[in-house]
Amino acid sequence: MKEVTKVPEIMLPDDPRESREQIMRDSCDQIVEKFYTRKFSTEEKQLKNAEYCEVGMKRSALEQELREVSADLKGKIKPLKERQDAILDEIKQGGEQVQGDTFKFVFEEIGKVGFYDTNGYLVEERDMTQEERQRTLFQAMRKNGTEG
């Protein structure tokens, strides 16, 4: 068994992405539903940037018209501004907040815990808690190399 020196960025990188979820589901220490940032692909980043510009242009046009017909257009601008702000936050974070199953793995030898999404990507890393320092069956199997 390879010695773990840090929490891996991708769990099971040599396995096909399609089978990672089931392997992690079968061998993780715990399945935890939580919110996490799913990173955008290059294409998704480009789409978000284009959407940000498009929403910005619509907002600017409406703000110009607002100077002429203020009271009527305020209601149309607010949701676009909120969406533009939300898109900008997503662009800055490089991803969007999603809720779904994550797979918790305890790396006892380095005192760390890693949470992985269904594609096997690390979404959160933290120090072990006192309760987690007590060994689980899966941790013992991984350490001894007895997993099936």
C-alpha positions as CSV (number, residue, x, y, z in Angstrom):
1,M,0.0,0.0,0.0
2,K,1.4,3.4,-1.0
3,E,2.1,5.7,2.0
4,V,-0.1,8.8,2.1
5,T,1.7,12.1,2.6
6,K,-1.1,14.4,1.7
7,V,-4.8,14.2,0.8
8,P,-5.0,13.4,-2.9
9,E,-6.5,15.9,-5.3
10,I,-8.2,13.1,-7.2
11,M,-9.4,9.9,-5.7
12,L,-8.7,6.8,-7.8
13,P,-7.2,8.7,-10.8
14,D,-6.3,5.5,-12.7
15,D,-9.9,4.2,-12.6
16,P,-12.4,5.3,-15.2
17,R,-14.4,8.4,-14.0
18,E,-17.6,6.5,-14.6
19,S,-16.8,3.8,-12.0
20,R,-15.2,6.1,-9.3
21,E,-18.5,6.9,-7.6
22,Q,-19.4,3.3,-7.0
23,I,-15.9,2.4,-5.8
24,M,-15.8,5.4,-3.5
25,R,-19.4,4.6,-2.3
26,D,-18.4,1.1,-1.5
27,S,-15.1,1.9,0.3
28,C,-15.5,5.4,1.9
29,D,-15.6,5.9,5.7
30,Q,-18.9,7.8,5.5
31,I,-21.2,9.3,2.9
32,V,-22.0,12.9,3.8
33,E,-24.4,15.2,1.9
34,K,-23.0,18.7,1.9
35,F,-22.7,21.9,-0.1
36,Y,-19.4,22.3,-2.0
37,T,-18.0,24.1,-5.0
38,R,-18.0,22.1,-8.2
39,K,-15.2,23.5,-10.3
40,F,-16.1,24.8,-13.8
41,S,-14.6,23.2,-16.9
42,T,-12.9,25.6,-19.4
43,E,-16.0,25.6,-21.5
44,E,-18.3,26.4,-18.5
45,K,-16.0,29.3,-17.5
46,Q,-16.2,30.7,-21.1
47,L,-20.0,30.3,-21.0
48,K,-20.2,32.1,-17.6
49,N,-18.0,34.9,-18.9
50,A,-20.2,35.3,-22.0
51,E,-23.3,35.2,-19.8
52,Y,-21.8,37.8,-17.5
53,C,-21.1,40.1,-20.4
54,E,-24.5,39.6,-21.9
55,V,-26.3,40.3,-18.6
56,G,-24.0,43.3,-18.2
57,M,-25.0,44.7,-21.6
58,K,-28.7,44.2,-20.9
59,R,-28.3,45.9,-17.5
60,S,-26.5,48.9,-19.0
61,A,-29.3,49.3,-21.7
62,L,-31.9,49.1,-19.0
63,E,-30.1,51.6,-16.8
64,Q,-30.0,54.1,-19.7
65,E,-33.7,53.7,-20.3
66,L,-34.2,54.0,-16.5
67,R,-32.9,57.6,-16.7
68,E,-35.8,58.3,-19.1
69,V,-38.5,56.1,-17.5
70,S,-37.2,55.5,-14.0
71,A,-40.1,54.0,-12.0
72,D,-41.2,51.5,-14.7
73,L,-37.8,49.9,-15.2
74,K,-36.5,49.5,-11.7
75,G,-38.3,46.2,-11.3
76,K,-36.6,44.8,-14.5
77,I,-33.1,45.7,-13.4
78,K,-33.1,44.2,-9.9
79,P,-33.2,40.5,-11.0
80,L,-30.5,41.1,-13.7
81,K,-28.2,42.8,-11.2
82,E,-28.7,40.0,-8.7
83,R,-28.0,37.3,-11.4
84,Q,-24.9,39.3,-12.6
85,D,-23.6,39.5,-9.0
86,A,-24.2,35.8,-8.6
87,I,-22.5,34.9,-11.8
88,L,-19.5,37.1,-10.9
89,D,-19.3,35.3,-7.5
90,E,-19.3,32.0,-9.4
91,I,-16.6,33.2,-11.8
92,K,-14.4,34.4,-8.9
93,Q,-14.8,31.1,-7.1
94,G,-14.3,29.2,-10.3
95,G,-17.3,27.0,-9.7
96,E,-20.8,26.9,-8.3
97,Q,-22.2,25.7,-5.0
98,V,-23.9,22.3,-5.3
99,Q,-25.4,19.9,-2.8
100,G,-24.8,16.2,-3.2
101,D,-23.2,13.2,-1.8
102,T,-19.5,13.4,-0.9
103,F,-17.3,10.6,0.2
104,K,-15.3,11.0,3.4
105,F,-11.9,9.4,3.7
106,V,-9.9,9.5,6.8
107,F,-6.1,9.6,6.3
108,E,-5.1,8.5,9.7
109,E,-1.3,8.5,9.0
110,I,-1.3,12.3,8.3
111,G,-4.2,13.2,10.6
112,K,-6.4,14.5,7.7
113,V,-9.9,14.0,6.4
114,G,-10.8,14.4,2.7
115,F,-14.2,14.8,1.2
116,Y,-14.6,13.7,-2.5
117,D,-17.4,14.4,-5.0
118,T,-18.9,11.7,-7.1
119,N,-16.2,12.1,-9.8
120,G,-13.5,11.5,-7.2
121,Y,-12.3,15.1,-6.9
122,L,-11.3,16.5,-3.5
123,V,-13.8,19.2,-2.5
124,E,-12.7,19.7,1.1
125,E,-9.8,18.8,3.4
126,R,-9.5,19.3,7.1
127,D,-7.7,17.9,10.2
128,M,-9.2,14.8,11.9
129,T,-11.5,15.3,14.9
130,Q,-10.9,13.4,18.1
131,E,-13.8,11.0,17.3
132,E,-12.2,10.3,13.9
133,R,-9.0,9.3,15.5
134,Q,-10.7,6.1,16.6
135,R,-10.1,3.6,13.8
136,T,-12.9,2.4,11.5
137,L,-13.2,-0.9,9.8
138,F,-12.5,0.6,6.3
139,Q,-9.4,2.5,7.7
140,A,-8.1,-0.8,9.1
141,M,-8.7,-2.6,5.8
142,R,-7.0,0.2,3.8
143,K,-4.0,0.3,6.1
144,N,-3.6,-3.5,6.1
145,G,-4.3,-3.8,2.3
146,T,-7.1,-6.2,2.8
147,E,-9.8,-4.5,0.8
148,G,-11.6,-6.7,-1.7
